[in-house]
Amino acid sequence: MKSEAYLQHRATHCPNCATSLSGNFCQECGQAAILHVPSAREFLHEFVAHYVALEGKLWQSVKLLLFKPGQLTREYIEGRRVRYVEPLRLYLSFSIIFFALFKLSGINIGTQEKDTDAPKPKASVVQPAPAGKRAPAAVPPAAKPVDKDKAKEKDKPALIEFDEDSHEVRDAVSKVSPSLGAKVGHFSDLPKDVRSDAMKRAFFSYAPYAIFLLMPVFAGFLKLLYLGSGRRYGEHVLFALHTNAFAFLCLSLLMVIPDFVPLVGKALGLWLVFYLPTAMRKVYGGSRTMTALRWMVLMTAHTVSILLAAIFAAAMGMMG
């Protein structure tokens, strides 16, 4: 109780760094001189004021991120930072939104189901007619109602398909690690629905971390591509966080846009393709030809990295 009462009044020394106070804020660390435990209403007001308000950090950051490739990175490098959301927080926010929407979208992660076990319709039986009478017409069997939602779900291609008739992967893994090969063999013998559930759990458990760990790798590719530019590695990490935050935001928008507005989806898809080279030229400079060549090398290396991350997530699902 004493500590709460103390925080309600102006302190003569900063509770954080013990510096003597002469105003409403500590001149050493910036903490407010008058403190109290915030209420739920104050928490909500602070969130709305700083992030959700039209002039808040979130909208300022999203506006630059979506419509001015590379400008948000330039702003941060040149020291204009307070008005925008921090790069890491921006990346984590949009990545969480993307994976949440991806999980709710119902995209298949594991083995795609095939209707091989569907019962075939029985042939109709026609009773022979007595002499002098016409045979009755064959009555087709009653067709079972088809669940359109389930049919669509089955028709969706699986993001990671597992060919149960192929043993090449099992044999290749066994040469490297017999114990791991045995786990792959055990996984391939599981029923399809069990495999699919395991793959989904592994993907949503490990893929976000694996992709996040690719940010330093992405920055490393940029460092190699721009050797001699004088850019520090931290600047490449900053660029990686901003551009990948845009990718998560754009992919999230593509998932929520209805099918009856295809032009917007196509425009977003094209913008997703051309965004990175435009941002690279804005931040790093250089000619269009050299930027295009660097972009192609970067995307090739990054695609291979993402595939390796997906294989890692699938492997964790098999071993789990």
N, C-alpha and C positions, 0 to 999 in steps of 0.2 A: 504493500500500500504506500509506503514511503516513496518508493521509486516512481509510482504513478503520480503521486502528488507533486513530486519534484519536477516531473516532465511537464506538468500543466503550467508551470511558471517559467518566466525567462531565467535562464541560467547565466551565471557570470562567466563560466568557462564551458567550452564545448564538451558535451558528454562523449563525443566520438574521439577527439584528439587532444582534449584538455587545453586548447588555445584560449586565451582571454578574448571574450567577445565584446564587440563594440557596435554591433548592428543586429539586423534581423537574421543574418546568415554568418556562419563562420568564414572568416577571410582566409583560413588555411585549407579546409576541406570542403566548404560549401554547404554543410548541413545547416538546417534551420535552427534558430536559437530557441524557439518555442516548439516543443514537441508534445505529442499525446498519442495514445493508441487510436488509430483511425477506425471509424465505424464502417459498417458495410456500405452505407450510403456514400461515404467519402471515397472508399475504394472504387465504387462504380463511377462516381463523378470524375475521379482521376483518370480512369480508363477511357471514358467517353471523351474527356477533354483532350487527352494526349493522342489517342489512336483513332477513335471512331468519328470525331467531329470533322466537318468538311475541311477545316484548316489544320487538322491533326497530322501527326507524323505519318500515319499509315497511308492516307490518301495522297499526300505529297510524294511518298516513296513509290506507291503503285503507279502514279501518273508518270513519273520519270521512267520507272522500270518497264512499263508497257509501251510507251510512245516515243521514248528517246533512248535508244540503245546506247549503253556505255556512259550516259550522262550522270547516272547515279554514282557510278564508280569514280568519275572525274570529280564530282562534288566532294566525295569523301576524301580523295587524295589531296585535293586543294584546300581542305580544312573546313568546308561547310558541312558540318555533321549533325549539329543539334536538332535541326529541323526534320531529320529523317530517322527512320527506324534502323537500328544497328544491323549490319549485314548478316551476322550469324542468326539473330532473332528472326530476320526476314526470311532467310533460307529455311529455318526450322519450322516456321509458321506455315509456309506454303507447302513444304514437304509433308507435314502432318495432314493438311487439308487434302493433298493429292492422294495419299495412301488411304485415308478414310473414305474418300469418294471411290477410289479404285476397289476397295473392299465391298462397298455397298453396290457397286455396279454389276456384280455377279459374273465378272469375267472368269472363265475357267482357268485354273492354274495347273491342275494335274492332268491326268490322262483323259482325253476326250472320249465320251461314251459313244458306243455304236449300237445301233438297234439290231444286233445279231440274234439276240435272244427273244425278239418279239414273236409272239405266237402267230402263226400263219392262219388265215381264215379257212375254216373247214369248207370243203366242197359241198355244195347243196346236193341232196339225194332226191332223185325223182322216182316215185313209185310207178311200176308198170301199170298201164291202164287196161281195164278189161276189154275184151274183143268188141269192136264196133264203137268205142268211145275214144275221144281225143285225150291224149296224155296231158295232165295239168302242167302249167308252166313252172319252171324251177324258181323257187323263191330264194333270193340271195340271203345269206345270213345277215343279221342285224349288225351294222357297223358300230363299233364302240366309239363314243365321243372322244375326240382328240383334244387334249389340253394344249392350247396354242402356246401358252407360256412355257410349258415343259418342252414342247417341240423346239421353240426358239432357243431354250437353254441348251438343249442337246446339239443344236446346229452350230452353236458358237464354237469357234476354234479354240483349242486349249492353248494357253500361253506357253506352257511347257508340256510337250507330249512325250509319253513314254511308250516305246514300242515293245510290247510284251513278247513278241516273237523273235526279237533280236537279242543275241547274247554277246554282241561285239563290245558293248560298254563294260559288261561284267568281266569279260576276258581281259580287256585292256587294263581295267582297274586291278584285277587280280595279279597281273604281272608286276605292278608297282607295289601293291599291298594286299596280300592274301586275305587279311582280316577285313579290310574295307571291301574287297571283292565279294566276300561272303555276305556282308551286310547289303550290298547292292543286289545280290542274288535273292536274299530273303525279301527285300523290298519288292522286287519284280514278281515274286510269288504271291504277294498280297492281293486281295480283291481290289477291283478298280476304285470303288468308293473309298476304301481305306487309304489307298495310295493318293487319291485326289485330296482327301482331308489332310493327310500328312504334308503334301506339297503346299497346300494353302497355309497351314500353320507355319511351316518353315519360311515361306515367302514373306508373310507379313511379320514374322518375328525377326528375320535376319536381313531382308532386303533393304529396309530403311537405314540400318547401321552400315551395311556394306556400301551403299551408294554414298552415304555421308563420308565414309572413309576414302572414297574416290576423289573427294575435293582436293586434298593435297597432291594426289596423283595428277589430276587435271591441271593444277597449278604448276606441277613439275613439267608437264608437257609444254605449257606456255613459256616456262623459263627456258627450256631448250630451244623453242621456236624463235624466241626473241633474245637470244644471247647477244651481248654487246649493246643492248638497248639502254642499259643503266637502270632498269627496273629491278626493284628488290623482290624477293620471293613473296613477301607479305602482300605486295600489290597484286601479284598473280592470284594469290588466295582470295583476296577481296574481289577480283574480277570473276573468279570461279563461283564464289557464293552468289553474286548478283545474277550472273547469267543462268545458273542452275535454278535459282529462285524463280526467275522468269519462266524457265522451262516447266517447272512444277505448276506455276500459276496458269500458263497457257494450256497445259494438258488438263488441268482441272476444269477450265472453262470449256474445253472441247467435250468433256464428259457430261457436262450439265446442259449444254446447248441442245434444244429439242431437234428432232430429225426434220421438222418442217421448215427450218431455217438453214438450209445447207450452205448458202453463200457465206454466211458468217463463219461457219466451220472451216470452209475452204480458205477463207481469208486468214483465219488464225493459223491454219496449217502452213500456208505460205510464209506468213510472218515468223513462224517458229523456225523455218528453214533459213531465212535470210537475216534473222535477228543477230545471230552470233558473229558472222563476218562484218556486219555493220557496226556492232559494238566493238569488235577488235580494232577496226580502223579508227573509231572515235577515240579509243583509249590509247592505243599504241602507235597510231599513224601508219604511214607506209602507203605504197601504191595499191591500186585495186587488184592488180595481178598477183603481187606478193601476198597480199592478205588472203586472196582466194586460195592460193597454194597452201599457205599455213593453215587455213580453215579446213581444207580437205585432209591434210595430215593429222590435224587435231581431232577431227571427227572420226577418222579411221581408228586412231589410237584409243579414243574415248569409247567407241563402240565395242572394241575388243575388251576393254576394261569392264564395261557393263555386262558383257556376256560372261566374263569370268566371275563377276559378282553373282550373276544369276545361277551359274553352275555351283558356286559355293553355297548359295541358299538351298538349291536342290539337293546337294550332297548332305547338308545338315538335316534336311527332311528325311533322307534315306537312312541316315545314321540314328535319327531320333526314334 
